[in-house]
């Protein structure tokens, strides 16, 4: 089975990030054209150093974006892709969101597109992992609001009544031997990751939380799954369990599963 990725939706982020990079390079060049004479008057060595730093910085960012485009469209593993791409994304993502806002594209649409780009990247770069090295990280809003049990403390408290997807995911984790936890926010998610030390994460969340998490936990590969919100954000959300199960089929080392 393959990791489930919506290839059509990833184009938006790839296009906007490329355009925003070109615009930033043009703006930086114009600014340098205005201030460089004054910098040379102050100190020629300092001016040359600043120029070289800018050249090196943009070389890394351009390399990262080019590798991102190649990885996303060709779905091939490039040896230096991971570090270069992540550095580029940390710099280019805010400007991509800003560009999208200027042309009337909602931030969540860009975030969703970014998640699909990230998932393509993870699909290409990831191998097989022991079940004990895999963590399924869930948002607390998956729990039915009428439930009185505190599953955020320990998901094993879930009585598996079937009113929400947590019971299905708990059963899936038990069957496959992977770790599973619920986070109420970014701080708790980070503590959970530090505690379990996973080598691969399958994270369920909304667009904003997913993107923040993806950028935050690098270099750990994270396969992002957007939750479903039939009742609006943060209330009785849901998720397609089959997508998570398909991802586990793809990344779990069956030999190590048998041993464990």
ABEGO torsion letter per residue (X at the ends): XBBBBBAAAAAAAAAAAAAAAAAAAAAAAAAAAAAAAAAAAABAAAAAAAAAAAAAAAAAAAAAAAAAAAAAAAGBBBAAAAAAAAAAAAAAAAAAAAAAAAAGBBAAAAAAAAAAAAAAAAAAABBBBBAAABBBBBBAAABBAABABBAAABAAABAGAGABAAAAAAAAAAAAGBBBBBBAEAAAAAAAAAAAGBABBBBBBBAAAAAAAAAAAOABBBBBBBBBBAAEBGBGBBBBAAAAAAAAAAABBAAAAAAX
